[in-house]
Amino acid sequence: MSVEGKVKRADDGNGWLILRTGGQRTLPLAKSLQGVGLEAWTPMQVITRRRHRSKESVRSEIAIVPTFVFVRHRHLLDVAAILAEPLSPHPPFSIFRYGGRAPIIADRSLADLRAVEGRHKMAVLRAQRRAVPVGQAVRLAEGPFAGLDGVVEGGNGKYAMVNFGGHWRVEVATWLILGDEVPSSTASKATAA
């Protein structure tokens, strides 16, 4: 039976295959497959650690679920061709099988993993300082003021004072601010109000 015949189809037809690899190979495999045009994903987080006996810190990416890489099932034949290569440029891997088949994981089944990855990304964003120039038109990305446009009146890198029009000024975290995406006409509306 062909590789394709052994795959259990997902209802929505847009599911994921599970690939297995070594723990240290998880991120390199995902990046390698993405590099050849396959839609591959593994949940990851960025961590910052201080070097031993130094004040210098090092940022590194780590897999949240080591050994597992998810690839869209429409790439099954491409993955099988990579596995058939005698000398592959990709880190070694195998297709996860259960009951003699390669199960297809639905998008909704990965929602919790995507949420965990999103929380890690948000924590990294929150920890960063970002200078936003005074007078720049901005839009807030999240929070109670999401989608509102305003003009920056000051800040310290972690927080910025944003004028939403007239006397309505709010101090917001700079990670919530979207910058260059706001048209210049928005700035004049916010200050004129």
C-alpha positions in Angstrom: 0.0 0.0 0.0 1.3 3.5 -0.8 2.2 6.0 1.8 -0.8 8.1 0.9 -3.1 5.1 1.3 -2.0 4.6 4.9 -2.9 8.1 6.0 -6.1 8.7 8.0 -7.8 11.7 6.5 -9.0 14.6 8.6 -12.5 15.9 8.2 -11.5 19.4 7.1 -8.7 18.3 4.7 -6.3 20.8 6.1 -4.7 18.9 8.9 -1.1 18.2 10.0 1.2 15.2 9.9 3.4 14.6 12.9 7.1 14.1 12.3 9.4 12.7 14.9 13.1 13.6 15.4 15.7 14.0 18.1 15.1 16.6 20.7 18.0 18.9 19.6 16.9 18.5 16.0 13.4 19.7 16.4 13.9 23.4 15.5 16.5 22.7 12.8 14.1 20.2 11.2 11.2 22.7 11.2 13.4 25.5 9.8 14.9 23.1 7.2 11.5 22.0 5.9 10.3 25.6 5.8 13.4 26.5 3.8 12.3 24.1 1.0 8.8 25.5 0.9 6.9 23.1 3.2 4.5 24.4 5.8 6.1 23.1 8.9 5.7 24.2 12.5 6.7 23.3 16.0 5.8 25.4 19.1 8.8 27.3 20.4 9.8 29.9 22.9 12.6 32.4 23.2 14.5 32.4 26.5 17.1 34.7 27.8 19.8 33.4 30.1 22.8 35.1 31.6 26.2 33.6 30.6 28.0 32.0 33.5 29.9 34.5 35.5 29.0 37.3 33.2 26.5 40.1 32.9 26.0 39.3 29.2 22.7 37.6 28.4 22.1 35.2 25.6 18.8 34.7 23.8 18.0 31.2 22.5 15.1 29.5 20.9 13.9 26.2 22.4 11.2 23.8 21.3 8.2 23.6 23.7 7.4 20.1 22.5 10.8 18.6 21.6 10.9 15.7 19.0 7.6 16.8 17.3 7.4 18.8 14.1 4.0 19.3 12.4 3.8 19.4 8.6 0.6 20.0 6.5 -0.6 16.7 5.2 -0.8 18.1 1.7 3.1 17.8 1.8 2.9 14.0 2.5 4.4 13.1 -0.9 7.2 15.7 -0.5 8.0 14.3 3.0 8.0 10.8 1.6 10.4 11.9 -1.2 12.7 13.5 1.4 12.7 10.3 3.5 13.6 8.3 0.3 16.7 10.4 -0.4 19.9 8.5 0.4 21.7 11.7 1.5 19.1 14.2 2.8 20.1 17.8 3.6 17.5 17.7 6.4 18.0 16.5 10.0 16.9 12.8 10.3 13.2 12.2 11.0 10.3 9.8 10.7 6.6 10.1 10.1 4.7 9.3 13.4 2.4 6.3 13.0 -0.4 5.0 15.1 -2.1 1.7 14.4 -0.2 1.4 11.1 -1.3 4.8 9.9 -0.1 8.3 9.9 -2.8 10.2 11.8 -3.8 13.7 10.6 -4.2 16.2 13.4 -6.8 18.9 12.9 -6.0 22.6 13.3 -8.4 22.9 16.3 -6.4 20.1 18.1 -3.3 22.3 18.0 -5.0 25.4 19.3 -3.8 24.8 22.9 -0.1 24.5 21.7 -0.5 27.6 19.6 -1.9 29.4 22.7 1.1 28.3 24.9 3.5 29.5 22.2 1.5 32.8 21.9 1.8 33.4 25.7 5.6 32.9 25.5 5.8 35.4 22.7 3.7 38.0 24.6 5.9 37.6 27.7 9.0 38.4 25.5 7.2 41.4 24.0 6.2 42.7 27.4 9.7 42.6 28.7 11.1 44.7 25.9 11.5 48.4 25.9 10.8 50.3 22.8 11.3 54.0 22.1 8.3 55.6 20.3 9.0 59.1 19.0 7.0 62.0 20.3 4.4 63.1 17.7 4.2 59.7 16.0 0.7 58.5 15.1 0.1 55.1 16.6 -2.6 52.4 16.9 -3.0 50.2 19.9 -2.8 46.5 19.1 -4.4 44.9 22.2 -6.0 45.7 25.5 -9.1 47.8 26.3 -8.1 50.5 23.8 -7.3 48.1 20.9 -7.9 49.6 17.5 -7.8 53.2 18.7 -5.6 55.7 17.0 -3.6 58.4 18.9 -0.5 60.5 19.0 2.5 59.9 21.3 3.1 62.8 23.7 6.0 61.3 25.7 7.3 58.1 27.2 10.2 56.3 28.9 10.6 53.2 26.6 8.4 50.9 28.7 5.4 53.2 28.7 4.2 56.0 26.4 1.6 58.8 27.0 -0.8 58.6 24.1 -3.3 61.4 23.3 -6.5 59.9 21.8 -8.0 63.4 21.1 -8.6 66.5 23.2 -7.8 65.9 26.9 -8.1 62.1 26.7 -4.5 60.9 27.4 -3.6 57.4 28.5 -0.3 55.8 29.6 0.1 52.5 27.8 2.8 49.9 27.5 4.9 50.4 24.4 4.5 46.7 23.4 0.8 47.4 22.8 1.6 50.1 20.2 1.6 49.6 16.5 3.6 52.3 14.8 4.2 52.8 11.1 0.9 51.2 10.1 -1.2 54.3 10.9 -1.8 56.8 8.1 -0.7 60.4 8.7 -4.3 61.6 8.4 -5.0 59.8 11.7 -2.5 61.9 13.5 -4.3 65.1 12.6 -7.7 63.7 13.6 -6.4 62.6 17.0 -4.9 66.0 17.8 -7.8 68.0 16.4 -10.5 66.2 18.4 
